[in-house]
Amino acid sequence: MAGQTARGTRQQVERAALDLLRDKTALVGQAATDQHAWQELAGKTADALDTYAASYTTALDGGWTAEELDKLGLKTPPNQGTNRRRRTPRQPGPDDVDEPAVDTTA
């Protein structure tokens, strides 16, 4: 770079920086494509799970037991029979307050 003008040096450095950014941009572009594919599959999986859960519930309502369905290879769907609402966090009580440490070395 000793014989170059300031403008030439700047252009060379900017071109090198753009090349590096182009490579990095390609990486995030691929990550975006893969994320999109993952989200589509996750949506299809959730729909299929909802459909299976409804069929499983219909089988239970029709007289089958969970144990019988399990023996047939029909596993209980996740969250089946559980309440989907989240519990509210427990409010701290008076016993939960941290007392300041007392220095007993003095």
C-alpha positions in Angstrom: 0.0 0.0 0.0 3.1 2.3 0.2 2.9 3.4 -3.5 -0.9 3.9 -3.6 -2.9 7.0 -3.2 -5.2 7.5 -0.2 -8.2 7.0 -2.5 -6.8 3.8 -4.0 -6.1 2.4 -0.5 -9.5 3.3 0.6 -11.1 1.6 -2.4 -9.1 -1.5 -1.9 -10.0 -1.7 1.8 -13.7 -1.1 1.0 -13.7 -3.8 -1.6 -12.2 -6.3 0.8 -14.7 -5.3 3.5 -17.6 -5.8 1.0 -16.3 -9.2 0.1 -16.3 -10.2 3.8 -19.8 -8.8 4.2 -21.0 -10.7 1.2 -19.8 -13.9 2.7 -21.4 -13.1 6.1 -24.6 -12.0 4.3 -24.9 -15.4 2.6 -24.7 -17.1 5.9 -27.6 -15.2 7.4 -29.5 -15.6 4.1 -29.2 -19.4 4.5 -30.2 -19.2 8.1 -33.4 -17.2 7.2 -34.3 -19.8 4.6 -33.8 -22.7 7.0 -35.8 -20.8 9.7 -38.7 -20.4 7.3 -38.7 -24.1 6.5 -38.5 -25.0 10.2 -41.5 -22.7 11.0 -43.6 -24.2 8.3 -42.9 -27.7 9.6 -43.6 -26.6 13.1 -47.0 -25.3 12.1 -47.8 -28.5 10.2 -46.6 -30.5 13.2 -48.8 -28.5 15.6 -51.8 -29.0 13.3 -51.2 -32.7 13.1 -50.9 -32.9 16.8 -54.2 -31.1 17.3 -55.9 -33.5 14.9 -54.4 -36.5 16.6 -55.4 -35.2 20.1 -59.0 -34.7 18.9 -59.1 -38.3 17.5 -57.5 -39.6 20.7 -60.1 -37.8 22.8 -62.9 -39.2 20.5 -61.5 -42.7 21.1 -61.5 -42.1 24.9 -65.1 -40.7 24.7 -66.1 -43.8 22.7 -65.1 -46.1 25.5 -61.5 -46.9 25.0 -59.2 -46.4 28.0 -55.8 -44.7 27.8 -54.2 -48.0 28.8 -55.9 -49.9 25.9 -54.9 -47.2 23.4 -51.3 -47.4 24.7 -51.3 -51.2 24.2 -52.5 -50.5 20.6 -49.5 -48.2 20.1 -51.6 -45.0 20.4 -49.6 -42.8 22.8 -51.3 -40.1 24.8 -50.8 -36.8 23.0 -48.6 -34.2 24.9 -50.7 -32.0 27.2 -53.6 -34.4 27.0 -55.7 -34.1 30.1 -53.7 -31.3 31.5 -54.8 -27.7 32.0 -53.0 -25.5 29.5 -53.4 -22.4 31.6 -50.2 -21.3 33.3 -50.2 -20.9 37.0 -49.7 -17.3 38.2 -46.3 -16.8 39.9 -46.4 -17.1 43.7 -46.2 -13.8 45.5 -43.3 -13.6 47.9 -44.3 -13.9 51.5 -42.8 -12.4 54.6 -40.6 -15.5 55.1 -39.1 -15.0 51.6 -37.4 -11.7 52.4 -33.6 -12.0 52.6 -32.2 -10.7 55.8 -29.0 -8.8 55.6 -26.0 -10.9 56.6 -24.6 -10.2 60.0 -20.9 -10.0 60.4 -19.9 -12.2 63.3 -16.2 -12.0 62.9 -15.8 -8.7 64.7 
